[in-house]
Amino acid sequence: MSVMTGPIDLTQYGCPMHYIKAREAISKIAPEQDIELLVNNGDAVNEVLKSLRQDGQQCEVVAEQGLTTTIRVRKKR
């Protein structure tokens, strides 16, 4: 069973800082642990998902509310 961390609010950051901050937060958790990230709707969601998946992380959108999207990431590396 994985432990949930977050949510980490990345809505104040633009490209590429939202990804850099996401990667930094993920580096602080153990493998197979989950973390939730809040990002602005639109391109930021696609950019963060694509970049984290390229890093080998398991990612999924779990909620969209107002102007933000919640992404759940399970650390794989």
C-alpha positions in Angstrom: 0.0 0.0 0.0 1.4 3.4 -1.0 1.4 6.5 1.2 -0.1 9.6 -0.4 1.8 12.9 -0.2 0.5 16.3 -1.2 -1.1 17.9 -2.8 1.8 20.1 -4.0 0.5 23.4 -5.5 2.4 24.1 -8.7 -0.1 26.6 -10.1 2.1 29.6 -9.3 4.8 28.3 -11.7 5.2 28.6 -15.4 7.1 26.5 -17.8 9.6 24.9 -17.1 9.4 25.6 -13.3 6.2 23.5 -12.8 8.1 20.5 -14.0 11.3 21.3 -12.1 9.3 21.7 -8.9 7.3 18.5 -9.5 10.6 16.5 -10.1 12.0 18.0 -6.9 9.0 17.0 -4.9 9.0 13.5 -6.3 12.7 13.1 -5.5 11.8 13.5 -1.8 9.5 10.4 -1.7 10.2 6.7 -1.7 9.7 4.5 -4.7 6.1 3.2 -5.1 4.9 6.2 -3.0 2.2 8.5 -4.5 2.2 12.2 -4.6 -0.5 14.6 -5.9 0.4 17.7 -7.9 -1.9 20.7 -8.6 -1.2 22.3 -12.0 -3.0 24.9 -14.1 -5.3 23.5 -16.8 -4.1 23.5 -20.4 -0.6 23.1 -21.6 0.9 22.8 -18.2 -1.0 19.5 -17.6 0.3 18.0 -20.9 3.8 19.2 -20.3 4.1 17.9 -16.8 2.5 14.5 -17.7 4.7 14.1 -20.7 7.9 15.0 -18.9 7.3 12.9 -15.8 6.4 9.9 -17.9 9.6 10.3 -19.9 11.3 10.2 -16.5 9.7 6.8 -15.9 7.0 7.9 -13.4 3.5 6.6 -13.5 1.1 9.5 -13.8 -2.7 10.0 -14.1 -5.1 12.9 -14.0 -7.4 12.3 -11.0 -9.5 15.5 -10.9 -10.2 18.8 -12.7 -11.7 21.6 -10.7 -12.0 25.2 -11.8 -8.7 26.2 -13.3 -6.6 23.4 -11.8 -6.0 19.8 -12.5 -4.8 17.2 -10.0 -2.2 14.8 -11.2 -1.3 11.7 -9.1 2.2 10.4 -9.6 3.6 7.1 -8.4 7.3 7.2 -8.1 8.9 4.4 -10.1 12.6 5.4 -9.9 
